Amino acid sequence: MSELVGGQDDVLLGMQADRKRAALSGMAARLSQKVGRSHGAVLASFLRRERLGPTAVGNGIAIPHARLDGIAAPAAVLATLKRPVPFGAPDDDSVDLLLALVWPTADTKGFVPALLGVLRQLRSAELPELLRQSRTAVEAHAWIQTFEERVGR
Protein backbone atom coordinates (compact mmCIF):
# COMPACT_ATOMS: atom_id res chain seq x y z
CA MET A 1 0.00 0.00 0.00
CA SER A 2 2.90 2.37 0.69
CA GLU A 3 3.85 2.26 -3.02
CA LEU A 4 0.37 3.51 -3.87
CA VAL A 5 -0.03 5.99 -1.02
CA GLY A 6 3.30 7.58 -1.81
CA GLY A 7 3.58 10.09 1.00
CA GLN A 8 1.85 12.54 3.27
CA ASP A 9 0.27 14.38 0.32
CA ASP A 10 -1.71 11.21 -0.36
CA VAL A 11 -3.31 11.18 3.11
CA LEU A 12 -6.37 13.29 3.90
CA LEU A 13 -7.34 13.27 7.58
CA GLY A 14 -10.69 14.52 8.84
CA MET A 15 -12.17 15.07 5.38
CA GLN A 16 -15.63 16.65 5.39
CA ALA A 17 -18.33 14.65 3.61
CA ASP A 18 -22.02 14.43 4.36
CA ARG A 19 -22.73 11.50 2.04
CA LYS A 20 -21.07 8.89 -0.14
CA ARG A 21 -20.89 11.03 -3.29
CA ALA A 22 -19.20 13.86 -1.38
CA ALA A 23 -16.60 11.43 0.00
CA LEU A 24 -15.94 10.06 -3.50
CA SER A 25 -15.71 13.60 -4.87
CA GLY A 26 -13.11 14.56 -2.27
CA MET A 27 -11.02 11.52 -3.13
CA ALA A 28 -11.42 12.16 -6.86
CA ALA A 29 -10.24 15.76 -6.44
CA ARG A 30 -6.92 14.66 -4.98
CA LEU A 31 -6.46 11.73 -7.37
CA SER A 32 -7.20 13.88 -10.42
CA GLN A 33 -4.21 16.05 -9.50
CA LYS A 34 -1.98 12.98 -9.13
CA VAL A 35 -2.88 11.31 -12.43
CA GLY A 36 -3.50 14.32 -14.65
CA ARG A 37 -7.15 13.59 -15.39
CA SER A 38 -10.10 15.85 -14.67
CA HIS A 39 -11.95 15.65 -11.39
CA GLY A 40 -15.11 14.81 -13.34
CA ALA A 41 -13.47 11.87 -15.13
CA VAL A 42 -12.14 10.35 -11.91
CA LEU A 43 -15.42 10.90 -10.03
CA ALA A 44 -17.43 9.42 -12.91
CA SER A 45 -15.24 6.31 -12.87
CA PHE A 46 -15.85 5.86 -9.13
CA LEU A 47 -19.60 6.37 -9.53
CA ARG A 48 -19.73 3.82 -12.38
CA ARG A 49 -17.94 1.31 -10.18
CA GLU A 50 -20.28 1.99 -7.22
CA ARG A 51 -23.29 1.25 -9.46
CA LEU A 52 -21.92 -2.30 -9.81
CA GLY A 53 -22.00 -2.67 -6.03
CA PRO A 54 -20.71 -0.78 -3.03
CA THR A 55 -16.97 -0.74 -2.42
CA ALA A 56 -17.46 -0.72 1.34
CA VAL A 57 -15.92 -3.86 2.84
CA GLY A 58 -17.18 -3.61 6.42
CA ASN A 59 -15.82 -2.28 9.71
CA GLY A 60 -16.18 1.31 8.51
CA ILE A 61 -13.84 0.81 5.55
CA ALA A 62 -14.36 1.40 1.82
CA ILE A 63 -11.98 0.91 -1.09
CA PRO A 64 -13.40 2.90 -4.01
CA HIS A 65 -11.51 1.89 -7.12
CA ALA A 66 -11.61 2.26 -10.86
CA ARG A 67 -9.59 1.60 -13.97
CA LEU A 68 -8.84 4.68 -16.06
CA ASP A 69 -7.70 5.19 -19.62
CA GLY A 70 -4.86 7.59 -20.19
CA ILE A 71 -3.00 7.33 -16.90
CA ALA A 72 0.58 6.12 -16.74
CA ALA A 73 0.70 4.63 -13.25
CA PRO A 74 -1.62 3.57 -10.45
CA ALA A 75 -2.35 6.04 -7.66
CA ALA A 76 -4.15 5.98 -4.34
CA VAL A 77 -5.30 8.35 -1.64
CA LEU A 78 -6.13 7.41 1.94
CA ALA A 79 -8.70 9.43 3.87
CA THR A 80 -10.42 9.47 7.20
CA LEU A 81 -13.77 11.22 7.39
CA LYS A 82 -14.71 13.70 10.07
CA ARG A 83 -18.05 11.89 10.40
CA PRO A 84 -18.90 8.41 9.05
CA VAL A 85 -21.24 8.26 6.05
CA PRO A 86 -23.50 5.43 4.82
CA PHE A 87 -21.80 3.53 1.99
CA GLY A 88 -23.90 0.40 1.51
CA ALA A 89 -21.53 -1.79 3.53
CA PRO A 90 -22.35 -5.49 3.99
CA ASP A 91 -22.38 -4.98 7.78
CA ASP A 92 -24.43 -1.74 7.47
CA ASP A 93 -21.68 0.23 9.25
CA SER A 94 -21.09 3.73 7.97
CA VAL A 95 -17.65 4.39 6.48
CA ASP A 96 -14.99 6.63 7.99
CA LEU A 97 -11.82 5.17 6.44
CA LEU A 98 -11.31 5.08 2.68
CA LEU A 99 -8.55 4.11 0.34
CA ALA A 100 -9.36 5.27 -3.19
CA LEU A 101 -7.41 3.61 -5.99
CA VAL A 102 -7.17 4.30 -9.72
CA TRP A 103 -5.35 1.94 -12.04
CA PRO A 104 -4.32 2.25 -15.70
CA THR A 105 -6.67 0.32 -17.96
CA ALA A 106 -3.67 -0.81 -20.01
CA ASP A 107 -2.19 -2.70 -17.03
CA THR A 108 -4.17 -5.92 -17.07
CA LYS A 109 -2.10 -7.90 -14.57
CA GLY A 110 -1.39 -5.78 -11.51
CA PHE A 111 -4.81 -4.43 -10.57
CA VAL A 112 -6.45 -7.41 -8.85
CA PRO A 113 -3.36 -8.40 -6.82
CA ALA A 114 -2.90 -4.77 -5.69
CA LEU A 115 -6.56 -4.48 -4.71
CA LEU A 116 -6.40 -7.74 -2.75
CA GLY A 117 -3.22 -6.60 -0.99
CA VAL A 118 -4.82 -3.34 0.10
CA LEU A 119 -7.92 -5.20 1.26
CA ARG A 120 -5.82 -7.64 3.30
CA GLN A 121 -3.97 -4.79 5.01
CA LEU A 122 -7.10 -2.80 5.79
CA ARG A 123 -8.88 -5.86 7.15
CA SER A 124 -6.17 -6.39 9.75
CA ALA A 125 -7.20 -5.81 13.34
CA GLU A 126 -4.56 -3.15 13.96
CA LEU A 127 -3.88 -0.90 10.95
CA PRO A 128 -7.34 0.68 10.49
CA GLU A 129 -7.45 1.84 14.11
CA LEU A 130 -3.94 3.27 13.91
CA LEU A 131 -4.93 5.20 10.79
CA ARG A 132 -8.12 6.49 12.41
CA GLN A 133 -6.16 7.70 15.44
CA SER A 134 -3.43 9.41 13.41
CA ARG A 135 -3.14 13.11 14.10
CA THR A 136 -1.08 13.97 11.02
CA ALA A 137 -0.65 12.68 7.50
CA VAL A 138 3.01 11.95 8.27
CA GLU A 139 1.96 9.77 11.20
CA ALA A 140 -0.61 7.87 9.13
CA HIS A 141 1.88 7.20 6.35
CA ALA A 142 4.45 6.03 8.91
CA TRP A 143 1.89 3.56 10.33
CA ILE A 144 1.38 2.10 6.86
CA GLN A 145 5.12 1.64 6.37
CA THR A 146 5.62 0.19 9.86
CA PHE A 147 2.74 -2.22 9.37
CA GLU A 148 4.11 -3.41 6.03
CA GLU A 149 7.60 -3.91 7.46
CA ARG A 150 6.21 -5.93 10.37
CA VAL A 151 3.82 -8.21 8.51
CA GLY A 152 5.43 -8.18 5.08
CA ARG A 153 3.79 -6.91 1.92
CORRAHU-V758178 format. One record per pair of residues at least 24 apart in sequence whose C-alpha atoms are under 6 Angstrom apart, sorted by the first residue. I is the first residue (numbers start at 0). J is the second residue. D is the distance in whole Angstrom. If there is no record, write none. Layout:
I;J;D
I;J;D
This chain:
0;117;6
3;74;5
3;75;5
4;75;5
4;76;6
7;136;5
7;137;5
9;76;5
10;76;6
10;77;5
10;78;6
10;136;5
11;78;5
12;78;6
12;79;5
13;79;5
13;80;5
13;81;4
14;80;5
14;81;6
15;81;6
18;84;5
19;86;6
34;70;6
53;87;6
55;88;5
57;88;6
57;90;6
59;92;6
59;93;5
59;94;4
59;95;5
60;94;5
60;96;5
60;97;6
61;97;5
62;97;6
62;98;5
62;99;5
63;99;5
64;99;6
64;100;5
64;101;6
65;101;5
66;101;6
66;102;5
66;103;6
66;104;5
67;102;6
67;103;5
67;104;5
68;103;6
68;104;5
70;103;5
73;101;6
73;102;4
74;100;6
74;101;6
75;99;5
75;100;4
